[in-house]
Amino acid sequence: MTLVEELRSDGIDARVGDKHSIRDADIVCTCTTSSTPIFEDSDCELAHTSTPSARFRLDMAELPASSLRRGLLVVESLSATLEEAGDVVAGISARELPETGFATS
């Protein structure tokens, strides 16, 4: 069962989308191994929650730093994030994100 199928079976309106379908989304979940952001910040202006989940190397980056910057960034572990989350580290390097002050879960 795919993630979308599982969410639908729980009564959640979930679907595989593209950058055009996320414009009015409340929640955007990304589960890729992309090395570059999969959408532009302007494609996702209204989304309240973005949940990148598959990043585990510094050369991976699903989200643009500007999208991360305008929200509350919550990480499980700051040290692991700085070692593995390519989009966060790239945002820090580009001075789009601060080096400290992330919320941890």
Number of C-alpha atoms within 10 A of each C-alpha: 7 7 12 14 15 12 14 13 12 10 9 11 10 17 12 11 11 11 13 10 13 19 16 14 14 13 15 19 14 18 13 14 15 15 16 14 14 15 16 14 18 12 16 21 15 14 16 13 14 19 14 16 13 15 21 15 16 17 16 22 26 24 24 20 22 14 21 18 15 12 12 14 17 14 14 11 13 18 9 11 18 17 14 17 23 22 26 27 23 19 21 17 12 11 11 18 20 14 14 8 11 15 12 10 8
